[in-house]
């Protein structure tokens, strides 16, 4: 897996959860944006965050 450039990481960190509007945490190991407030992890595919609830996975 490749490292996310600093500017891309800053962009990812500026996104908010589409459900709760709370901040998201970037999980580089899983290539996801995690919303602890909603209990969801949104995938990043090809460098593009997929911010659709139907595409998110439930956190344990």
HUVEN-V13697 format. One record per backbone hydrogen bond with DSSP energy under -0.5 kcal/mol. NH is the residue of the N-H (numbers start at 1). CO is the residue of the C=O. E is the energy in kcal/mol with one decimal. If there is no record, write none. Layout:
<<NH/CO/E> <NH/CO/E>>
This chain:
<<9/5/-2.5> <10/6/-2.3> <11/7/-1.8> <12/8/-2.5> <13/9/-2.4> <14/10/-0.8> <14/11/-0.8> <15/11/-0.5> <15/12/-1.1> <17/22/-2.9> <21/17/-1.8> <24/15/-1.0> <25/34/-2.6> <27/25/-0.6> <27/32/-3.0> <28/26/-0.8> <31/27/-1.0> <32/27/-1.7> <33/42/-2.8> <34/25/-3.3> <34/32/-0.5> <35/40/-3.3> <36/34/-0.7> <39/35/-1.5> <40/35/-1.8> <41/57/-2.2> <42/33/-3.4> <44/31/-2.3> <45/43/-0.5> <45/48/-2.5> <48/45/-1.8> <49/47/-0.5> <50/43/-3.0> <51/49/-0.9> <55/52/-1.3> <56/52/-0.8> <56/53/-0.8> <57/41/-2.3> <59/39/-2.7>>
